[in-house]
Structure formats: structure tokens, C-alpha cells
Amino acid sequence: MSQIGQSGIRAECMRDAGDWHQPSTEEIRFLMDSLGLSPRDAADYLGVSRKSVNRWTVGQEPIPFASWVLLCRKGGLGYTDY
């Protein structure tokens, strides 16, 4: 799998949990689109409901740090020590 460029994701969103900034809805959608994941695909991959993923992508609920890390790792972005 090819790595995804980080041009669509702010550096603050790629930090460890203690200094992590919540990604925007656009950044979440950018990462999912770059991975070719629909909300259903992302939900299946992360073991959460499709409703949860939809809430993250429209800003009704923040994406949990662990879910963000898993999506980033799937795309070959940061978080290699987790």
C-alpha cells in the first residue's frame, strides 16, 4: 500500500496523545478518502458503528485518539511506535 501524503492533515493532529489536536472533519474525510474507505468500511476496520464514523465526519462527535491512530497507521502515517 502506498503512503498517503500529509498535505491534507495538520502536524498537530499527528502528535502523541498528551499533545494531540483533534483533526477537523475535513482531515478525517481526507484520510478516509485517501484510504478509499467509506464510512461503513472505516467502521468495520475500527470495530465501531457506522453512525459513530458519520458523527466524526460531520463534527457531531470527536474521533477518539485510538481510532485516529489506527486510521493513520493504515495509511502509513506516523504512530509507528504504537
Secondary structure in CASP SS format (residue, H / E / C, confidence):
PFRMAT SS
TARGET T0000
AUTHOR 0000-0000-0000
METHOD secondary structure of the structure
MODEL  1
M C 1.00
S C 1.00
Q C 1.00
I C 1.00
G C 1.00
Q H 1.00
S H 1.00
G H 1.00
I C 1.00
R C 1.00
A H 1.00
E H 1.00
C H 1.00
M H 1.00
R C 1.00
D C 1.00
A H 1.00
G H 1.00
D H 1.00
W C 1.00
H C 1.00
Q C 1.00
P C 1.00
S C 1.00
T H 1.00
E H 1.00
E H 1.00
I H 1.00
R H 1.00
F H 1.00
L H 1.00
M H 1.00
D H 1.00
S H 1.00
L H 1.00
G C 1.00
L C 1.00
S C 1.00
P H 1.00
R H 1.00
D H 1.00
A H 1.00
A H 1.00
D H 1.00
Y H 1.00
L H 1.00
G C 1.00
V C 1.00
S C 1.00
R H 1.00
K H 1.00
S H 1.00
V H 1.00
N H 1.00
R H 1.00
W H 1.00
T H 1.00
V H 1.00
G C 1.00
Q C 1.00
E C 1.00
P C 1.00
I C 1.00
P C 1.00
F H 1.00
A H 1.00
S H 1.00
W H 1.00
V H 1.00
L H 1.00
L H 1.00
C H 1.00
R H 1.00
K H 1.00
G C 1.00
G C 1.00
L C 1.00
G C 1.00
Y C 1.00
T C 1.00
D C 1.00
Y C 1.00
END
